[in-house]
Amino acid sequence: MNDITFDAICRQLEQRYHVNIEIQDGELKEKKFTIILTSNDDLKGILAMVCDFNGVAYYFNATNETYMISAAH
């Protein structure tokens, strides 16, 4: 996927892995980059990679069963 927004990648991951992902930073949603996903990729590995690349972090909120992406602490 070339020149795709972080938000669009998260929407695709939601569909592929049947999860909810929330980006808590509006500017981050519009950030664009290129990513190659294969059928062997696992969700946590993908999230770790894109978050590390963008200087943010993710965690799983068990209360609402959503992966939250926000500024790294």
ZITANOR-V660613 format. One record per backbone hydrogen bond with DSSP energy under -1.0 kcal/mol. NH is the residue of the N-H (numbers start at 1). CO is the residue of the C=O. If there is no record, write none. Layout:
# ZITANOR-V660613
[[NH,CO] [NH,CO]]
This chain:
# ZITANOR-V660613
[[4,33] [6,31] [7,29] [9,5] [10,6] [11,7] [12,8] [13,9] [14,10] [15,11] [16,12] [17,13] [18,14] [19,14] [22,67] [24,69] [29,25] [31,28] [33,4] [35,1] [41,38] [46,42] [47,43] [48,44] [49,45] [50,46] [51,47] [52,48] [53,49] [54,50] [56,51] [57,70] [59,68] [61,66] [66,61] [67,20] [68,59] [69,22] [70,57] [72,55]]
